[in-house]
């Protein structure tokens, strides 16, 4: 009896999903290790074990592949931040500044403990994205986090009604810098402190970072000299 045609896949949809996921997994590892700009499309398809056409078919471009990886990994972080913030605000009254900061920081700093957040690989990728070309990183970060981050800016303003909105925004920017550097964990502070300070310990990092940032958010803004007045003082010297 003649054999029938070979079945390439019992489930074509599952096979397509597998190819797509292999591309995303391979690219996430390579982007986290080397940076988006340094990784070629050929390196991605080789690591994934698929052909070049597959990447173009499923994603269209390397940038879109990064965007989809980031969206998939960032969504649970943004959702968890929103859940924690909602829980704080349901208690009624003025929200606690420290509670707001923890709701924002904890999902990011503990994401390497949860597979749904992408683990340590996505932690490194998130930190690396900060050094990628601005046109790429700004668009991807905006799509992933602008909505949830906007809600936190509003909550911070409610917690600190006496602080001008512009100051809240600058201090939020500085918080992002501290968060991303802590996530990157380049090992510098461990070297300086013989390992006593270890940003890889999320609970220790949060315990020190939240009071530090809360003090910064609460501080009185120092008046900044205008550019015109600074130029005038230089001319008078």
N, C-alpha and C positions, 0 to 999 in steps of 0.2 A: 504494500500500500504506500503510495507516494506521500511524502511528508507535506504538510500544509505550509503556507508562508510563515516565515519567522516573525514572531511578534516582537517588535522593538520596544514596546511598552504596553503593559496592561492598562495603564491610565495615562493618556497623553497629557492631561492637565497636570498630573502629578510630576511627569517627566519635565514639563516646562517649568513648573515651580522649582524643581530640583536644580535645573540649570541656572535659573535666576538667583536662587539662594546661594549656590556655589560661587557665582560671580560676586554677590554682595559680601559673602564671608571672606573670600580671598582678597577683595579690594579693601575691606575694612582692616584686615591685618597688615596689608602692605601700606596703606595710607597712614595707619597708626605708627608704623615703624619708620617710614621714610618721608612722610609728608605727601600730600596730594600732588604737588607740583613735580616731585621727583620720580613718581611712579608712571611708567608707560602703560598704554593700553595692552601692549603685547605681554608685558609682565603679568598683568592681571589675568588675561585669558590663559596664559601658561599655568599659572598657579591654580586656576579654577579647573583646568583640564577641559576647556571648551575652545571652540574656534572664534576667530575675530568677529565673524558675522553675528554670533550670539550676543555679544555685548552691544553692538549697534542695534540689533533687533529689539532687545529688551529695555535698553536705556538710552540709546541714541548718542550719548557722549559720556566722557569720563566725568565731567562736571555733574551731569544728571545722575550718574551712578552714585557719586558722593552725596548729592542732595537726597536721594532716596534712602541711602544708608542712614544718613543723619536724621531724616524725618522719622524713620522706623525706631531708632534708638532714643531720640529726644522726646517723642510723644509720651512715653511712660513717665519721664522725668517731669515734664510740664504738667501732666495729669496729677502726679503725686504732689507737686508743689501746690496746685490748685486745691486738691483735697485737704491738705494741711492748713492752707490759708482759710478755706471755708470753715473748717472746724474751729479755728481761732475766732473767726468773726461771728459764728453762731452763739458764742458764749455771751454776746452782748457787751455793751459798753465800749470804751476805747481799747482798741487792740494793743497788746503788749508789743513793744518794739523788739525785744529779744525773741518773742515768739514768732514774729514775722520774719526776722532774720534766719531763725532756725528752719522755718518752713521753706525758705528759699534755698538755703545752703545744704541742708541734710540730704535731700535726694541726689544732689550733684556729688557730694563728697563720699557718700556711701554707695554710689552706683556700682562700684567694682565688686560689691558683695552680692549683687543681684543679677542673675543671668538675663532677666528681661530688660535690664538697662544696658546690656552689652558687656558687662564686666570690665576688667582692667583694660581690655583692648579699646573700648569706646572712651574710657577715661583718657587714654593717651591720644586718641584721635581728637577728642574735644579740645584738649590742650594744644595739639599741633595746629588745629584750625586757626588759632589766633595768629599764627605766623604765615598763613597762606595769603595769596593776593587778595587785597581788600574787596575787589569786585566779586570774588567768589565767596569769601567767608561772610561778608556782610549780608549777601542775599540768602545764603543758607541759614545763618543764625537768625535772621529776621523771620524767615518762614517758620522756623522751629520754635522760637521763644518770644517773639514780640508780644503776642497776645497775653501770655501768662506773666511776662515781665512787666507789662503795662499795669496789670492788676496789682502787682506788688508795689510799683511806684505809687499808685493811688492809696494803697493800704499804709505805706510809709508816711504819706502826706497826712492821712487821717490820724496816725499815731503821733505825728510831730507837726501840728497845725501852725506852730510859731516859726517853723523853718521855711524859708522861701522855696518854691518849687525848683528853681534853678539849682539851689544848693542840694536839695534832695537828689536831683538827677546826677550832679557831679559826684556825690558820695556813693550813689549806686554804681557809678562807673568805677570808682576806686574799689568797691566791694567785688565787682566782677574781676578786676585784676588780681586781687588777693585770692579769690576762689580758683581762678584758672591756674595761677602759679602753684597753688597748693595741690590742685589736681595733677599738674604736670610732675610734681615731686622729683625735681632733677637731682636731689641728693646733696645740694649745697649746704643746707643747714645741718644735715646729719654730720657732714664733714667738720663743720665749724664747732659742733657741740658734742663730738664723740658719740653721736647717736642718741643723746638725751632728748633732743627735739626731733620727732619723727612724724612728718605730715602724713605718712602712710597710715597712721593710726587715726581713723576718722573721728572717733569720739574725743580723743585728745585735741585734735585740730579744731573741732567745733567748740570745745570747752574754752579754748583760748581765743579763737577768732570772734565769737559772738560778742563777748564783752568789749573787745577791742573795737569792733565795728560799731557797736551801740554807742560807745563814747564818741566816736567820730561823727555819727549821725546826730547826736545830741549837742555837739559843740556849737558854740556861737561862731557865726561866720565872721572872719576878719575882713574889713573893707579892703578891697583891692584898688590900688591906684590906677587911674585910667592911663591909657597909652599917651594921651595928650599931655597929662600932667607930668608923666615920667620924662617925656621929651623936653618939657619946659624946664624941669629941674636940671637936666643934663646941660642945657644951654646956659643956665645961670652959673654953672661951675667954671 
